[in-house]
Amino acid sequence: MIPEKNETELYIDEATALEYYVEICPHEKLYFPRLQKIVNLPGFKTSTSNTEINALTQGSNKHYSAIDEEGTYQCVIQNGDSRSRFYACGEIKFSYARWYDPLKWTGPHPGLLLQSDWYLWLYHFPMEINTLDGVEQFYAANPVSLCPHTKLIDVVGPQRLLNSLQSYRQTLDPVLDYELKHVKKGKEECKYCHSSFQSELRGVGQDTFLGVTCIRLLGKADSPNDSIWLSQ
């Protein structure tokens, strides 16, 4: 049994700390030994080209690879039994922050960054999801966590997703359509672990989607008792 993370008492014995993990997506977890391995990869911390590594394990049979132009491997939330259509997908990658970067991380500490970009594709939502209850049932069936304290539903609330779906399907109100696409993209931050979130409506036609970006700092992997790591 994995112990629950307590925001007020982060120091625990090392054996227990090694049982902690970060949930990368609904299907995969990251434990401290793998965190250390990633941070200590040759040239990873010192690269000046903002090196990124896919955070997902391609060998996991719980994922479906939605191949894009770059062959990016993604976590996919399926639409029923169809493997050709899906509600949402997430591109999840590691990078290393060597210094304070206000565009990526607001905290003062360097370390491994986990960035997840989730795409809610409006075209693939079935027409049956046309009420607030329907949207809430979708979220309940697909509880994507952005950090231990924040879920996808907390950043893109049911009413916002429903409004976006209705506007996309009806395209009868250009004022509403404009309003939805110009929602302020202000960055939100988790008050417990300082993960940052940003969301916006993007694309046109069948390529319209609600995009959500989450950036989490995982620390420098110096110790499994690192408070930054344990906060995640």
Contacts in CASP RR format, 6 or more apart in sequence:
PFRMAT RR
TARGET T0000
AUTHOR 0000-0000-0000
METHOD contacts of the structure
MODEL  1
MIPEKNETELYIDEATALEYYVEICPHEKLYFPRLQKIVNLPGFKTSTSN
TEINALTQGSNKHYSAIDEEGTYQCVIQNGDSRSRFYACGEIKFSYARWY
DPLKWTGPHPGLLLQSDWYLWLYHFPMEINTLDGVEQFYAANPVSLCPHT
KLIDVVGPQRLLNSLQSYRQTLDPVLDYELKHVKKGKEECKYCHSSFQSE
LRGVGQDTFLGVTCIRLLGKADSPNDSIWLSQ
2 19 0 8 1.000
2 20 0 8 1.000
2 21 0 8 1.000
3 12 0 8 1.000
3 16 0 8 1.000
3 19 0 8 1.000
3 20 0 8 1.000
5 20 0 8 1.000
5 148 0 8 1.000
5 230 0 8 1.000
5 231 0 8 1.000
7 192 0 8 1.000
7 231 0 8 1.000
10 225 0 8 1.000
10 227 0 8 1.000
10 230 0 8 1.000
10 231 0 8 1.000
11 225 0 8 1.000
11 227 0 8 1.000
12 225 0 8 1.000
12 230 0 8 1.000
14 223 0 8 1.000
14 224 0 8 1.000
14 225 0 8 1.000
17 32 0 8 1.000
17 224 0 8 1.000
17 225 0 8 1.000
17 230 0 8 1.000
18 31 0 8 1.000
18 32 0 8 1.000
18 33 0 8 1.000
18 224 0 8 1.000
20 31 0 8 1.000
20 32 0 8 1.000
20 224 0 8 1.000
20 229 0 8 1.000
20 230 0 8 1.000
21 29 0 8 1.000
21 30 0 8 1.000
21 31 0 8 1.000
21 32 0 8 1.000
22 29 0 8 1.000
22 30 0 8 1.000
22 35 0 8 1.000
22 114 0 8 1.000
22 216 0 8 1.000
22 218 0 8 1.000
22 229 0 8 1.000
22 232 0 8 1.000
23 29 0 8 1.000
23 30 0 8 1.000
23 145 0 8 1.000
23 148 0 8 1.000
24 30 0 8 1.000
24 55 0 8 1.000
24 56 0 8 1.000
24 92 0 8 1.000
24 114 0 8 1.000
24 116 0 8 1.000
25 56 0 8 1.000
25 75 0 8 1.000
25 90 0 8 1.000
25 92 0 8 1.000
25 116 0 8 1.000
25 144 0 8 1.000
26 75 0 8 1.000
26 77 0 8 1.000
26 142 0 8 1.000
26 143 0 8 1.000
26 144 0 8 1.000
26 145 0 8 1.000
27 60 0 8 1.000
27 62 0 8 1.000
27 63 0 8 1.000
27 75 0 8 1.000
28 55 0 8 1.000
28 56 0 8 1.000
28 57 0 8 1.000
28 60 0 8 1.000
28 62 0 8 1.000
28 63 0 8 1.000
28 75 0 8 1.000
30 55 0 8 1.000
30 114 0 8 1.000
30 218 0 8 1.000
32 221 0 8 1.000
32 224 0 8 1.000
32 229 0 8 1.000
35 112 0 8 1.000
35 218 0 8 1.000
35 221 0 8 1.000
35 229 0 8 1.000
36 221 0 8 1.000
38 44 0 8 1.000
38 53 0 8 1.000
38 94 0 8 1.000
38 112 0 8 1.000
38 221 0 8 1.000
39 45 0 8 1.000
39 96 0 8 1.000
39 111 0 8 1.000
39 112 0 8 1.000
39 220 0 8 1.000
39 221 0 8 1.000
40 221 0 8 1.000
41 53 0 8 1.000
43 51 0 8 1.000
44 51 0 8 1.000
44 53 0 8 1.000
44 96 0 8 1.000
45 96 0 8 1.000
45 98 0 8 1.000
46 98 0 8 1.000
47 96 0 8 1.000
50 95 0 8 1.000
51 95 0 8 1.000
51 96 0 8 1.000
52 93 0 8 1.000
52 94 0 8 1.000
52 95 0 8 1.000
53 93 0 8 1.000
53 94 0 8 1.000
53 95 0 8 1.000
54 72 0 8 1.000
54 73 0 8 1.000
54 92 0 8 1.000
54 93 0 8 1.000
54 94 0 8 1.000
55 92 0 8 1.000
55 93 0 8 1.000
55 94 0 8 1.000
55 114 0 8 1.000
55 116 0 8 1.000
56 63 0 8 1.000
56 73 0 8 1.000
56 74 0 8 1.000
56 75 0 8 1.000
56 92 0 8 1.000
57 63 0 8 1.000
58 65 0 8 1.000
58 73 0 8 1.000
63 73 0 8 1.000
63 74 0 8 1.000
63 75 0 8 1.000
63 76 0 8 1.000
64 74 0 8 1.000
64 76 0 8 1.000
64 78 0 8 1.000
64 83 0 8 1.000
64 86 0 8 1.000
65 71 0 8 1.000
65 73 0 8 1.000
65 74 0 8 1.000
65 76 0 8 1.000
66 72 0 8 1.000
66 74 0 8 1.000
66 76 0 8 1.000
66 86 0 8 1.000
66 89 0 8 1.000
68 74 0 8 1.000
72 91 0 8 1.000
74 89 0 8 1.000
74 90 0 8 1.000
74 91 0 8 1.000
74 92 0 8 1.000
75 89 0 8 1.000
75 90 0 8 1.000
75 92 0 8 1.000
76 86 0 8 1.000
76 88 0 8 1.000
76 89 0 8 1.000
76 90 0 8 1.000
77 86 0 8 1.000
77 87 0 8 1.000
77 88 0 8 1.000
77 89 0 8 1.000
77 142 0 8 1.000
77 144 0 8 1.000
78 86 0 8 1.000
78 87 0 8 1.000
79 85 0 8 1.000
79 86 0 8 1.000
79 87 0 8 1.000
79 124 0 8 1.000
79 125 0 8 1.000
79 126 0 8 1.000
85 124 0 8 1.000
86 121 0 8 1.000
86 124 0 8 1.000
87 120 0 8 1.000
87 121 0 8 1.000
87 124 0 8 1.000
87 125 0 8 1.000
87 138 0 8 1.000
87 142 0 8 1.000
88 118 0 8 1.000
88 119 0 8 1.000
88 120 0 8 1.000
88 121 0 8 1.000
88 142 0 8 1.000
88 144 0 8 1.000
89 118 0 8 1.000
89 119 0 8 1.000
89 121 0 8 1.000
90 116 0 8 1.000
90 117 0 8 1.000
90 118 0 8 1.000
90 119 0 8 1.000
91 116 0 8 1.000
91 117 0 8 1.000
91 119 0 8 1.000
92 114 0 8 1.000
92 115 0 8 1.000
92 116 0 8 1.000
92 117 0 8 1.000
93 114 0 8 1.000
93 115 0 8 1.000
94 112 0 8 1.000
94 113 0 8 1.000
94 114 0 8 1.000
94 115 0 8 1.000
95 112 0 8 1.000
95 113 0 8 1.000
95 115 0 8 1.000
96 110 0 8 1.000
96 111 0 8 1.000
96 112 0 8 1.000
96 113 0 8 1.000
97 104 0 8 1.000
97 105 0 8 1.000
97 110 0 8 1.000
97 111 0 8 1.000
97 112 0 8 1.000
97 113 0 8 1.000
97 217 0 8 1.000
98 110 0 8 1.000
98 111 0 8 1.000
99 110 0 8 1.000
100 107 0 8 1.000
100 108 0 8 1.000
100 110 0 8 1.000
104 113 0 8 1.000
104 215 0 8 1.000
105 113 0 8 1.000
105 196 0 8 1.000
105 215 0 8 1.000
105 217 0 8 1.000
106 189 0 8 1.000
106 194 0 8 1.000
106 196 0 8 1.000
107 194 0 8 1.000
107 217 0 8 1.000
109 217 0 8 1.000
109 219 0 8 1.000
109 220 0 8 1.000
109 228 0 8 1.000
110 219 0 8 1.000
110 220 0 8 1.000
111 217 0 8 1.000
111 218 0 8 1.000
111 219 0 8 1.000
111 220 0 8 1.000
111 221 0 8 1.000
111 228 0 8 1.000
112 217 0 8 1.000
112 218 0 8 1.000
112 219 0 8 1.000
112 220 0 8 1.000
112 221 0 8 1.000
113 215 0 8 1.000
113 216 0 8 1.000
113 217 0 8 1.000
113 218 0 8 1.000
114 215 0 8 1.000
114 216 0 8 1.000
114 218 0 8 1.000
115 213 0 8 1.000
115 214 0 8 1.000
115 215 0 8 1.000
115 216 0 8 1.000
116 146 0 8 1.000
116 213 0 8 1.000
116 214 0 8 1.000
116 216 0 8 1.000
117 211 0 8 1.000
117 212 0 8 1.000
117 213 0 8 1.000
118 144 0 8 1.000
118 146 0 8 1.000
118 152 0 8 1.000
118 211 0 8 1.000
118 212 0 8 1.000
118 213 0 8 1.000
118 214 0 8 1.000
119 209 0 8 1.000
119 210 0 8 1.000
119 211 0 8 1.000
119 212 0 8 1.000
120 156 0 8 1.000
120 161 0 8 1.000
120 209 0 8 1.000
120 210 0 8 1.000
120 211 0 8 1.000
120 212 0 8 1.000
121 208 0 8 1.000
121 209 0 8 1.000
122 164 0 8 1.000
122 165 0 8 1.000
122 168 0 8 1.000
122 169 0 8 1.000
122 208 0 8 1.000
122 209 0 8 1.000
122 210 0 8 1.000
123 168 0 8 1.000
123 205 0 8 1.000
123 206 0 8 1.000
123 207 0 8 1.000
123 208 0 8 1.000
125 138 0 8 1.000
125 165 0 8 1.000
127 169 0 8 1.000
128 134 0 8 1.000
129 135 0 8 1.000
129 137 0 8 1.000
129 138 0 8 1.000
129 165 0 8 1.000
130 162 0 8 1.000
130 165 0 8 1.000
130 166 0 8 1.000
131 162 0 8 1.000
132 158 0 8 1.000
132 159 0 8 1.000
132 162 0 8 1.000
135 158 0 8 1.000
135 161 0 8 1.000
135 162 0 8 1.000
135 165 0 8 1.000
136 158 0 8 1.000
139 151 0 8 1.000
139 152 0 8 1.000
139 153 0 8 1.000
139 158 0 8 1.000
142 152 0 8 1.000
143 151 0 8 1.000
143 152 0 8 1.000
143 153 0 8 1.000
144 151 0 8 1.000
144 152 0 8 1.000
145 151 0 8 1.000
145 152 0 8 1.000
146 152 0 8 1.000
146 154 0 8 1.000
146 155 0 8 1.000
146 195 0 8 1.000
146 197 0 8 1.000
146 212 0 8 1.000
146 214 0 8 1.000
147 190 0 8 1.000
147 192 0 8 1.000
147 193 0 8 1.000
147 195 0 8 1.000
147 214 0 8 1.000
147 216 0 8 1.000
147 232 0 8 1.000
148 192 0 8 1.000
148 193 0 8 1.000
148 231 0 8 1.000
148 232 0 8 1.000
149 190 0 8 1.000
149 191 0 8 1.000
149 192 0 8 1.000
149 193 0 8 1.000
150 190 0 8 1.000
150 195 0 8 1.000
150 197 0 8 1.000
150 214 0 8 1.000
152 212 0 8 1.000
155 188 0 8 1.000
155 197 0 8 1.000
155 199 0 8 1.000
155 212 0 8 1.000
155 214 0 8 1.000
156 199 0 8 1.000
156 210 0 8 1.000
156 212 0 8 1.000
160 183 0 8 1.000
160 210 0 8 1.000
161 210 0 8 1.000
163 176 0 8 1.000
163 180 0 8 1.000
164 180 0 8 1.000
164 201 0 8 1.000
164 210 0 8 1.000
167 173 0 8 1.000
167 176 0 8 1.000
167 177 0 8 1.000
167 180 0 8 1.000
168 205 0 8 1.000
168 208 0 8 1.000
171 177 0 8 1.000
180 201 0 8 1.000
181 200 0 8 1.000
181 201 0 8 1.000
181 202 0 8 1.000
183 200 0 8 1.000
183 201 0 8 1.000
185 198 0 8 1.000
185 199 0 8 1.000
185 200 0 8 1.000
186 198 0 8 1.000
187 196 0 8 1.000
187 197 0 8 1.000
187 198 0 8 1.000
188 196 0 8 1.000
188 197 0 8 1.000
188 198 0 8 1.000
189 195 0 8 1.000
189 196 0 8 1.000
189 197 0 8 1.000
190 196 0 8 1.000
190 197 0 8 1.000
192 231 0 8 1.000
193 216 0 8 1.000
193 217 0 8 1.000
193 231 0 8 1.000
193 232 0 8 1.000
194 217 0 8 1.000
194 231 0 8 1.000
195 214 0 8 1.000
195 215 0 8 1.000
195 216 0 8 1.000
195 217 0 8 1.000
195 232 0 8 1.000
196 214 0 8 1.000
196 215 0 8 1.000
197 212 0 8 1.000
197 213 0 8 1.000
197 214 0 8 1.000
198 212 0 8 1.000
198 213 0 8 1.000
199 210 0 8 1.000
199 211 0 8 1.000
199 212 0 8 1.000
199 213 0 8 1.000
200 210 0 8 1.000
200 211 0 8 1.000
201 208 0 8 1.000
201 209 0 8 1.000
201 210 0 8 1.000
201 211 0 8 1.000
202 208 0 8 1.000
202 209 0 8 1.000
202 210 0 8 1.000
202 211 0 8 1.000
203 209 0 8 1.000
216 232 0 8 1.000
217 228 0 8 1.000
217 232 0 8 1.000
218 228 0 8 1.000
218 229 0 8 1.000
218 232 0 8 1.000
219 226 0 8 1.000
219 228 0 8 1.000
219 229 0 8 1.000
220 226 0 8 1.000
220 228 0 8 1.000
221 229 0 8 1.000
END
